Amino acid sequence: MGLTDVFSCDVGIDLGTVNTLIYVKGKGIVVNEPTVVAVETGTNKIMAIGNEAKQMLGRTPRAIQAIRPMRDGVIADFDVMNRLIRDFIKKAIGRSTLVKPRVVVGVPTCITEVEKKAVRESIEQAGARDIHLIPESLAAAIGANIPIDEPAGHMIVDIGGGTTEISVISLGGMVVTNAIRVAGDEIDQAIINYLKKKHNLVVGENTAEEIKIKVGSAFHGDEKLSFEIKGRDAIKGLPQTLLIDSDQIREAIKEPLYQIVEEIKKTLDQTPPELAGDIVDRGIVLAGGGSLLRGFDKLISEETKVPVFLAENPLTAIVMGTARFLESLDKNKIYKTI
């Protein structure tokens, strides 16, 4: 370890479609805020970032636009994302660091070369001196304390906001990996579409997410729950209240859930027999916010005939994996980067 590394304020980032988490060496997780920016239309002046901007989604006047600069796990609005990253990193490390930080970022394996370049440029402009891009599923596995260095198969399924990534890991590397751009956002959109089609009720992203959290259900045997929601009548244009239950929401989100299940099955089918046997014994580990959907672990287990377990801290697995990756750099133990 050189003198530069001693004074460096190393940073691990989970640059999520829905939330951004930042870990700082010696401090822990210091930023956990929505990946949302409120911008003044016409001038592009930044009005709010993170928690404050999230409250504006669907509620802004015409002069202000609430933007989610990440879509499907990658940067959709480069300029806005630059500002958000700079603001979050400044909030995380302040101005006290003597040396520009080393930064590790979790990114989807389905990311393109152009998208990788956009991520790197955003982090560079935020002041980083050394940037490592690490596959999200590998970061999640490290953060979930899965013993990935063993000569045995481990399957991790990271269900985020924009992407779901499924990987089989052995001896510190990914043997099989698949990623699809179907995750929490697609589930929310399925709820929005269902309510409009079945009940002529128009709701926004925040309401759909709240419905998913309160009464969302993936498994037919789960307890039936009800929740009163408010929206706008699509025909009359007037405010409307509707009582919705978990059975209806399970029907609403069935398509994106089964797309994820089929991708898991495909990955299992592509796994070498010896490693597949290990997975049957050890089970599948779920991480990411989407894994918290009630009964999703039961649905996956029923469909794959493999035990399924939630990571100890599904929401922080990726960022903690980037933190441990930083530690591995100091120990000259290098995992595969992108």
C-alpha positions in Angstrom: 0.0 0.0 0.0 1.5 3.3 -1.0 1.4 6.7 0.6 -1.4 7.8 -1.8 -3.6 4.9 -0.7 -3.1 5.9 3.0 -4.5 9.4 2.5 -7.0 8.4 -0.2 -10.7 8.5 0.7 -11.8 5.4 -1.0 -15.4 5.2 -2.2 -17.8 2.4 -3.2 -20.9 3.2 -5.2 -24.1 1.3 -5.9 -25.3 3.5 -8.8 -28.9 2.3 -8.8 -31.8 3.1 -11.1 -33.9 3.9 -8.0 -31.5 4.6 -5.2 -27.8 5.5 -5.1 -25.7 4.3 -2.1 -22.2 5.4 -1.3 -19.7 3.8 1.0 -16.7 5.7 2.3 -13.7 3.9 3.7 -13.7 4.4 7.5 -17.2 5.9 7.6 -19.5 3.2 6.2 -22.6 4.0 4.1 -22.9 7.8 4.1 -25.4 8.3 1.2 -28.6 6.4 0.6 -30.9 8.6 -1.5 -33.2 8.3 -4.6 -31.5 8.7 -8.0 -33.7 11.6 -8.8 -32.9 15.2 -9.8 -35.4 18.2 -10.1 -34.5 20.5 -12.9 -35.9 23.9 -13.9 -37.1 23.6 -17.5 -35.5 26.1 -20.0 -32.5 26.9 -17.8 -31.6 23.3 -16.7 -30.9 24.8 -13.2 -30.8 22.0 -10.6 -33.5 22.6 -8.0 -33.1 19.5 -5.8 -31.3 16.2 -5.7 -32.1 12.9 -4.0 -34.7 12.7 -1.2 -36.0 16.2 -1.8 -36.3 15.6 -5.6 -38.1 12.3 -5.1 -40.9 14.0 -3.3 -41.4 16.1 -6.5 -42.0 13.1 -8.8 -45.4 13.6 -10.4 -46.1 16.8 -8.4 -44.0 19.5 -10.1 -45.3 22.6 -11.9 -44.5 22.9 -15.5 -41.5 25.0 -14.7 -39.8 22.1 -12.8 -39.2 18.6 -14.1 -38.2 15.7 -11.8 -35.8 13.5 -13.7 -34.6 10.0 -13.1 -31.2 10.0 -15.0 -30.7 6.2 -14.6 -32.9 3.9 -16.7 -32.6 0.1 -16.9 -29.5 0.3 -14.7 -27.5 2.7 -17.0 -27.2 6.4 -17.5 -30.0 7.9 -19.6 -29.3 11.6 -19.0 -25.5 12.2 -18.9 -25.5 15.9 -17.9 -28.0 15.4 -15.0 -26.2 12.3 -13.8 -22.9 14.1 -13.7 -24.4 16.7 -11.4 -26.0 14.1 -9.2 -22.8 12.0 -8.8 -20.7 15.1 -8.1 -23.3 16.3 -5.5 -23.5 12.8 -3.8 -19.7 12.3 -3.7 -19.2 15.8 -2.3 -21.8 15.0 0.3 -20.0 11.7 1.1 -16.4 12.9 1.4 -16.6 16.7 1.7 -13.5 18.7 0.8 -11.2 17.3 3.5 -9.5 14.5 1.5 -5.9 15.1 0.5 -5.9 12.8 -2.4 -8.6 12.1 -5.1 -10.5 8.9 -4.2 -10.3 5.5 -5.6 -13.9 4.6 -6.7 -15.5 1.2 -7.2 -18.9 1.2 -9.0 -21.3 -1.7 -9.3 -22.8 -1.9 -12.9 -24.9 -4.4 -14.8 -23.2 -7.0 -16.9 -25.5 -6.1 -19.8 -24.0 -2.6 -19.9 -22.6 -1.6 -23.4 -19.2 0.0 -24.1 -20.9 3.4 -24.6 -22.7 3.1 -21.3 -19.5 2.0 -19.5 -17.7 5.1 -20.9 -20.5 7.3 -19.7 -20.2 5.9 -16.1 -16.5 6.3 -16.1 -16.6 9.9 -17.4 -19.2 10.8 -14.8 -17.1 9.4 -12.0 -13.9 11.0 -13.4 -15.6 14.4 -13.5 -16.6 13.9 -9.9 -12.9 13.8 -9.0 -11.9 10.2 -8.9 -8.3 9.1 -9.6 -8.8 5.4 -10.1 -12.0 3.8 -11.2 -13.1 0.1 -11.1 -16.3 -1.1 -12.6 -17.5 -4.4 -11.0 -20.4 -6.5 -12.1 -23.4 -5.9 -9.8 -24.1 -9.6 -9.1 -20.4 -10.2 -8.1 -20.6 -7.1 -5.8 -23.9 -8.4 -4.4 -22.4 -11.9 -3.8 -19.3 -10.4 -2.0 -21.6 -8.1 0.0 -23.9 -10.9 1.0 -20.9 -12.8 2.5 -21.2 -15.7 0.0 -17.9 -17.6 0.0 -17.3 -17.1 -3.7 -13.6 -18.1 -3.6 -14.5 -21.7 -2.9 -14.4 -24.3 -5.8 -18.2 -24.6 -5.6 -21.2 -23.1 -7.4 -23.1 -20.2 -5.8 -26.1 -18.5 -7.5 -26.9 -14.9 -6.8 -29.9 -13.1 -8.2 -29.8 -9.3 -7.8 -33.2 -7.7 -8.5 -32.7 -4.0 -8.7 -34.9 -1.1 -10.0 -33.9 -1.3 -13.7 -32.2 -4.7 -14.1 -32.2 -8.2 -12.8 -28.8 -10.0 -12.9 -28.4 -13.7 -12.3 -24.9 -15.2 -11.9 -23.3 -18.5 -11.0 -20.0 -17.8 -9.2 -17.1 -20.2 -8.4 -13.5 -19.6 -7.5 -14.0 -15.8 -7.4 -15.3 -15.5 -10.9 -18.6 -15.6 -12.8 -19.1 -18.9 -14.6 -22.5 -18.1 -16.1 -24.3 -14.7 -16.0 -27.4 -13.3 -17.5 -29.1 -10.0 -17.1 -32.4 -8.6 -18.2 -33.8 -5.1 -18.0 -36.9 -6.3 -16.1 -37.0 -5.4 -12.4 -38.6 -3.1 -9.9 -39.5 -0.4 -12.4 -41.2 -2.9 -14.7 -43.2 -4.2 -11.8 -44.3 -0.7 -10.9 -45.3 0.0 -14.5 -47.3 -3.2 -14.6 -49.3 -2.0 -11.6 -49.9 1.4 -13.3 -51.1 -0.3 -16.5 -53.3 -2.8 -14.6 -55.1 0.0 -12.6 -55.7 2.0 -15.8 -56.9 -0.9 -17.8 -59.1 -2.6 -15.2 -60.3 0.3 -13.1 -59.7 3.4 -15.3 -57.5 4.7 -12.5 -54.4 6.7 -13.3 -51.7 6.7 -10.7 -48.0 7.8 -10.7 -44.7 6.0 -10.1 -44.6 6.8 -6.3 -48.1 5.5 -5.8 -47.4 2.3 -7.8 -44.2 1.7 -5.7 -46.2 2.2 -2.5 -48.8 -0.3 -3.6 -46.1 -2.8 -4.4 -44.6 -2.3 -0.9 -47.9 -2.4 1.0 -49.8 -5.2 -0.7 -47.5 -6.5 -3.5 -47.4 -10.3 -3.5 -45.8 -12.9 -5.8 -47.0 -16.1 -4.2 -50.5 -17.5 -4.3 -50.4 -18.8 -0.7 -49.6 -15.4 0.9 -52.1 -13.7 3.2 -54.5 -11.5 1.4 -54.0 -7.8 2.2 -55.9 -4.7 1.2 -54.9 -1.1 0.6 -56.8 2.1 -0.3 -55.3 4.1 -3.1 -56.0 7.5 -4.6 -55.6 8.5 -8.2 -57.4 10.2 -11.1 -60.4 8.7 -13.0 -59.1 8.2 -16.6 -62.5 9.0 -18.1 -64.0 11.7 -15.9 -60.7 13.3 -15.0 -61.8 13.5 -11.3 -60.0 12.3 -8.2 -60.9 8.7 -7.3 -60.4 6.3 -4.3 -60.1 2.6 -4.8 -59.6 -0.4 -2.5 -57.1 -2.8 -4.0 -56.0 -6.2 -2.6 -52.9 -8.3 -3.0 -54.6 -10.9 -5.2 -55.3 -8.2 -7.8 -51.7 -6.9 -7.6 -50.3 -10.4 -7.9 -52.3 -10.7 -11.2 -51.1 -7.3 -12.3 -47.4 -8.1 -11.8 -47.4 -11.7 -13.0 -45.8 -11.0 -16.4 -42.6 -9.3 -15.2 -42.2 -11.7 -12.3 -42.3 -14.7 -14.6 -39.9 -13.1 -17.0 -37.4 -13.0 -14.1 -38.2 -16.6 -13.1 -37.6 -17.7 -16.7 -34.2 -16.0 -16.8 -33.3 -17.8 -13.6 -34.3 -21.1 -15.1 -32.3 -20.3 -18.2 -29.2 -19.6 -16.1 -29.6 -22.9 -14.2 -29.9 -24.7 -17.5 -26.6 -23.1 -18.7 -24.8 -24.1 -15.5 -22.3 -26.9 -15.6 -23.7 -30.1 -13.8 -21.2 -30.1 -10.9 -22.0 -26.5 -10.1 -25.7 -27.0 -10.6 -25.5 -29.7 -7.9 -23.9 -27.3 -5.5 -26.7 -24.8 -6.1 -29.3 -27.4 -5.3 -27.5 -28.0 -2.0 -26.7 -24.4 -1.2 -29.7 -22.7 -2.6 -30.2 -19.4 -4.6 -29.4 -16.1 -2.8 -31.6 -13.0 -3.6 -30.4 -9.4 -3.2 -31.6 -6.0 -4.3 -34.8 -4.2 -3.5 -37.0 -6.4 -5.8 -36.1 -9.4 -3.7 -38.2 -7.9 -0.8 -41.4 -8.4 -2.7 -43.6 -10.6 -0.5 -43.5 -14.2 -1.5 -41.0 -13.8 -4.4 -38.6 -16.2 -2.8 -41.3 -18.8 -2.5 -42.4 -18.3 -6.1 -38.8 -18.8 -7.4 -38.3 -21.8 -5.2 -41.6 -23.4 -6.3 -40.7 -22.8 -10.0 -37.1 -23.9 -9.9 -37.3 -26.7 -7.1 -34.2 -25.1 -5.5 -34.1 -23.5 -2.0 -34.1 -19.7 -2.1 -32.8 -17.4 0.6 -32.7 -13.6 1.1 -29.3 -12.0 1.6 -28.9 -10.7 5.1 -29.2 -7.0 3.9 -30.6 -7.2 0.4 -30.7 -3.4 -0.1 -27.0 -2.8 0.8 -25.4 -6.0 -0.6 -24.0 -4.3 -3.7 -22.5 -1.2 -2.0 -21.0 -3.4 0.8 -19.5 -5.6 -2.0 -17.8 -2.6 -3.5 -16.5 -1.8 -0.1 -14.9 -5.2 0.3 -13.6 -4.9 -3.3 -11.7 -1.8 -2.2 -10.2 -3.9 0.7 -9.2 -6.5 -1.8 -7.2 -3.9 -3.8 -5.0 -3.3 -0.7 -4.5 -7.0 -0.3 -3.6 -7.4 -4.0 -6.5 -9.8 -4.4 -8.2 -8.8 -7.6 -11.7 -9.9 -8.5 -12.9 -9.6 -12.1 -13.9 -6.1 -13.2 -15.7 -4.9 -16.3 
